Amino acid sequence: MSLKIKINENYQTVNKNYLFSEIAKRVAAYKNAKPDNSVISLGIGDVTRPLPPIVIEAMKKASDEMGDSKTFRGYAPEYGYDFLREAIADYYTKIGISLTANEIYASDGAKSDVGNIVDILGDNTILIPDPVYPVYLDSNLMSGRKVEFISGNMENGFLPTPENISEKPYVIYLCSPNNPTGAVYDEKKLKLWVDFATKTGSLIIYDAAYEAFIKEDYPHSIYKIPGARTCAVEICSFSKTAGFTGVRCAWSVFPDELTVGDTKLSALWARRQATKFNGIPYVVQRAAQAALTEEGLKQCRESIEYYLGNAKIIGDVLTEKGIKFTGGDNSPYLWLRCPNNMSSWEFFDFLLNEAELVGTPGAGFGKAGEGFFRLTSFGTRENTLIAAERLKTLL
């Protein structure tokens, strides 16, 4: 029997296989065929370092509280406990940005917020850099939005700016440090986007999930740019900063000045979360709070430096072999041009079959990603060194 209900036909417009699901399928097939071989992944952006000790201690203490009727907690507030929102506001204060706790909304992941923010926005034209994180595109296609692209390329350092774009309202997605290219906007280029959004009445959705990897003098937040409070939502995450990929905690910032007519976007987001989200577990929020303490940030920094060390190891090999790439210095990602004019998926199969290494084909991040490839630095140091030797031999 076939159902006679209607489905959301917009889902038919997205790729049948999510990029990382397709990669996993190909790797699984290879491992099944050669079970004794050792495959090293430099592909999906999952972390390998354990949680910082201060985070573990906070989780243990919070777990004990959950076992005592006097300190037990049930449903968490949809927007996050005050102690976490205040800790996030203090984190911004450390980088010279003033936010109130009420402008911050905790969630279970930046990916969730990026996908869910579409719920509170109408039928706008979406402007997305190409290449970029697939969720920006897919979540809007699933909602039937019209999407336009602005190309990132070697010539503009994979940091497109709004020159020659029609002056009309858009919902604009920006990511810095960028996933997948590792490129980072400086204040001058970011100001071009803020000025454009201010002039056209556009909304910027700014993904700062990798800001903790910035070492040089680049903005860690779009709110370093004057005027951004009236045109930008910022989404950030503990996943890479504190190793929370399996713990799940993030936040979004909706400044009070961010309005459409008389309606605050924060009010719409608050209503959306209250209806569709039941909050983050108390144990996780205490862990996130601990990660933002002075000692927590110090311990998180140790893991970040570890991953950036891995990135340097990989980057040194690419430099030695004369392969052009971006990223790796202020980002955990390295974005390289595929050698010998290979396509992205050709290079994927070449690496897998000839060196038993896994990366991410650039074509999975958009048309402009064809001919490029993403490597990540989230592996162990031991595996990264082995991978580097394999790359040296192969390239």
N, C-alpha and C positions, 0 to 999 in steps of 0.2 A: 504494500500500500504506500502511496506517495502522499505526503502531507499537502494540505491545500491552503496553508498559511502563506503569508508573504514574508520574504526575508529582506534584509538590508542589502540591496543590490550593489551598494557602494563597495562592499567587501570583495566583489568580483573584480574590482579595478586594481587591487594590490597584488603584488607577486604572490604566487601560490605558496612558496616556501620562504619563511623568514630567513634572512641571510645566514645567521649562525646555526639555524637548524639544518640548512643545506650543507654547511661545512661539517657539522657533526655527523651527518649521514655519510658523507664521502670518507671521512676519517674512520668511521666505524667499519665501512666496507673494506678499507685498506687493512685495518687491524685484524679483521676476520680472515682475510686472505693470507696475512703474514703475522700470525699471533706472537711469534718469537722476536719480532723486531721492536725496536725502541723508538717510538714517535714522541717528539718534543713539540709542545704547542707554544708558538709565539703569536697566537691568534686572538681568541676571545679575551676580553679585558677583565678576567677574574683575577683576584689577588691570591697569593700563596703564603704570605706572611701571617702568623697568628695575630690575634687581637692583642693590643697593648695590655700590659699587666694591670694598669690602673682601671681599664675597662672591664677586665675580668673580675677584679675585686668589687667594682660597683655592681656588676650583674649578680655576683654571689650575695652581696649584702641585700640587694633588692629582692632576690629570690627568698632570702630568709624572712624579709618583711611580708612577702606574700603568703608565708606559712604561719603568720601570726594574726589572729582575728583583730587585734588592735591596729595593725598597720596594713592589713590586706587592702588591695585596690581592685575594683571591678572595671567597668568600662572606663577607658581613658577619655579625656576631652578630645573632641574631634580635631581641634586645632593644636593639640599638644599641651602638656602640663606647663604651668607658668615657669617652673624652674628651668625647663629646657628652652623655652622661648626667650627667657631672660639671658640664659647662657649664650644663645646664638646672637642676641643683640650685643652682648659684651664682646663677642668674637669680632663683630663688625667694628666696634669701637677701637679695637686693637689695630685695625687697618685704616683708621681715620674716617669712619663712616658712622653717622648717627642714625639709628633706627630704634623704634619703640618695639617692645615685645609684642604688642598687639598687631603690628604689621607683619609678623612672622607666623607662618603656618607650617607646623611639622607634619610629615607624612611618612609613608613606608618606602619611599624611593623617588629619585629624580625621574626615572622612567615613568612611574605612575603619574607624576605631576605633569610631565611633558605630554603624555597621552590624554590625561583627564582635563587639562585646561581648555581643550577644544569644546567641552560641554558648555562652558559659560560664554562662548563667543558665537556670534551670528555668522551669516553667510558672507564672510569677508574674502578678499583675495589674499592668498598666502604667498609670502616671498621667502624662499628657502635657498641658502647657498648650496651649491653642488660642487664637490661631494660633501656629504654630511651624514650624521647619525640617522638611520632609516626611520626611526620612530616619528620624527618630525613630519615626514612625508606621509607615512602609512596612516597615522592617526587622523590626519586631515582628509585623506582620500576616503577613509572609512566613514567620514561624516559628510562626504559629498562636496568638499570644498574645491574651489578652483585654485590650482597651485602654479606659481611662476617661479622660475629659477634664475639665480645669478651665479655666474661661473667663477669658481676658484681654480686657479691654474698656476703654473710655475712663474708666469710673468708677474702676477700680482701677489705672489707668495702665498697663495691659497687663502688670501684675506680680501675678498671682494668688498668694494665700497659702493655707495649709492649713486655714483656718477652715471649719467645717461639712463636712469630709471625714471619711468613715468611718475610725475608728482601727484600721487593719489594715495588714499589711505590703504595701508597693508597691515597684516599681522606678519611681523618679520622675526624669523628665528636666527639667532646668532649663538655661536658656541666658541668660547675662548677660555683656556686652550682648546683648540678644535679637535673633535673626534670625527674623522680619523686622521687628519693631516698633522696634528701637533702644532700648528701655527697659532700664534698669539697676537691679538690686537694690541697695539699701543694706544695711548690716550688720544693721539691725533686722529687716527683712523676710526676709533670708536666714537669720537666726538662727531665725525661726519655722519654716522648713523643716528646719533641722538638728535643732531640738528635736523636731519632729514625727517625723522619721526615727529619732532616738534612742529615742523613746518607743515607736514601733511596730515597730522592727526593720526599717525600710525602707532601701533603697539609693538614694542620689541619684547620678545620672550628670550631672555638671556640665560643660557645654560652655562653655569660656572662650576660644573661638577668637578673639574680638574684644577681649580684655582690654586690648591695647596701645592701643586708642583711648580708653580712659577717661582723662579729664583732671581730673575733679573728685574729691571724696573718697568714692569708692565702692570696695568690695573688688575687687581684681584676681584674687583666688582665693578659692574657698570655704573654703580652709584658714585664712583669717583669722578664721573663726568657730570658737569653742571647741566641741570635740566632733565637728568635721567629719571628722577622721581615722578615726573609727570607723564612719562611715556614707556616705562619699562617694568616688567616683572622679572625677578631674578630667581632662578632655581639652582639649588646647590645640594650637596650630598655628603654623607659620611662614608659612602661605599669605598672610595679610593683614599680619602683622607685618613680614615681610621680602620679600614679593612672590613667595612660593614656589608660587603656584598651578600653574605649569608645571614646577616642580622637584620638589615633593612631599616634605614632611617634617613630622612632627608628633610629639606624645608624649602618653602617658596616665600618670597617677599612681595607683598602687595602694598606699596606706599599709599598713604592716605590721599595723596594728591592725584592718584590714578583714577580718573573718572571718565565716564561717557555721559554727557549731559549732567543730570543730577545724581546719577547712579555711580556708586563706588564699585570698582571691580572687586575689591576685597569683600564687599557684601555678597556679591554673586558667588565668589569662591567659598566663602564661609557657608552659604546656603547649600552649595553643591556638596561640600564635605560633610555637613551635618546630615544630609540625606543619604549619601552613598559611601560613607567611610566611618568606621567605628574606632578610629584612633590607633596609635602605636602602643604595644604592650609597655606597661610601667617599667619592667626590667630593662627593656631596650632604651627607653628614654633616660633612665638613670645612667646607663652605659654611655649614651651620647653626651650627656652632661659631663661625665668624667673625662671624655675625650677632649672637651673644650677647656678644661682647666689648664693652668700653666704647665703642670707636670704631664697632663694628658697630651697637650700639643707637642711637648718635647718628645714624648714616646712615639707619637704619630710621625713626627718628623724623621725619626730613625728609619722607619719603614719607607717613607717617601724617598729619602736619600739612598736607601738600598735599591729601590726600583730605578731611580735615576742613574745609579751606578751600572745597573744592568743595561740601561738605554745607551750609556756611553760605550760599553763593551760592543754592543751591536753596531752603534754608529761608527766606531773606529774601523770595523771591518768594511762597512759600506764606503767609508772615505778612502780606505786603502785600495778598494777595488774600483774606485772612480764612479761609484753609483750615486747619482744625485738624490737627495732626500731632504725632507723638512722634519722638524720635531726632534724629540729626544733630549733637548736641553732644558726646556721649561714644560715638558710634557712626557707622559709615559709612552707615547706613541711615536713611531717612526714611519714616515710615509715616503716610499721610494718609487722611482720610475722603474718599471719592469725591464730587465736587461734584454738585449737582442730583439727589441720590438715585440716581445711576447704580449699577449693579452693577459688580463688579470687572472682569469681562470686557468689559462695555460701555465702561467707561472706558479699558480697554486699547485697544480698537478705535478709540475716539474720539481718543486721543492719537496712535496710529499713523497714522490716515488724515487727521487734521486738522493735526497738527504734526510728523509723522514722528519721533515720540519713542517709545521702547520702555521700559516699566516692567514690574512684576510684579504680576499680579492677586492681591489678598489672599485670595481664595477658594481659591487653590492652597495656602495654608498652613493650611487648616482652615475649618470652618463659621463660626467667630467672625471669620474674616478677610473674609467677604463684606461688600461695601460699602467696603472699604479697599484701599489700593494701596501698593506698596513702590517707592521710588526709591533708587538707590544713588549713591554719590559717587566711584566708581572710574574714571570717565572722565578724559580729559585736561582741563586747565583751559580750553583753547580750546573744546572741545565742550560743556563744562559751561556756559560763558558763552552759547554759542549756544542751548543747550537752555533756559537761564533766560529768554532773550528770547522764545523760542517759547512758553514757559509763560505769560509775562506777556501775550502777545497773545491766547492761547487762553482762559485762565481768567477 
